[in-house]
């Protein structure tokens, strides 16, 4: 598992105006909550946030947090809010405090290994129903991701939650939940050919043609 750390400063100014001011200063507003603690507003350096997210990517990870220079225990990144226009810009971070002996419930990404037989040999399409799954476990057992070997999957096959085993963790989904499957490739029907008609083609005269015909007959 990644070993990462993050430094934060406490703040008392909250609200949209305060958040905009922080962003202009190159800071990222954040909040920490969980483990029965009241939510606490924080300020993070945007470069530090960028480095943190580069390291953990979309993985689940425990982060060593310090606030105002003092160690504050471990947290997980619960939510990352980004600028809807400039997606690389993080505008807010939600951090969730964890305690070593208390279970946590976390979304963990699904990673696939191999290429499905149905995709490789029969033109099937891999269809994800869930890119992330929720697990419950002690912090020390938090998996970075859930790995699924899809090599043997044929067209029409699927992986269900009941098929997965995550060491020292409980999957918080109905066992019959489909995680992913292989679909048959969609075949587009060729347009129907227009049959040639034995009937002679009838060309309707327009008004100009009718007028010309009448003139010729005079």
Secondary structure, DSSP 8 states (H G I E B T S, - for coil): ---EEEEEEE----SHHHHHHHHHTTEEEEEEEETTEEEEEEEEEHHHHHHHHHHHTTS---EEEEETTEEEEEEEEEEEEE-SSSTT-EEEEEEEEE-TTSEEEEEEEEEEES--HHHHHH--EEEES-SEEEEEEEGGG--SEEEEE-TT--TT-EEEGGG---TT-EE-S-TT-EEEEEE--------------SS-------HHHHHHHHHHH-
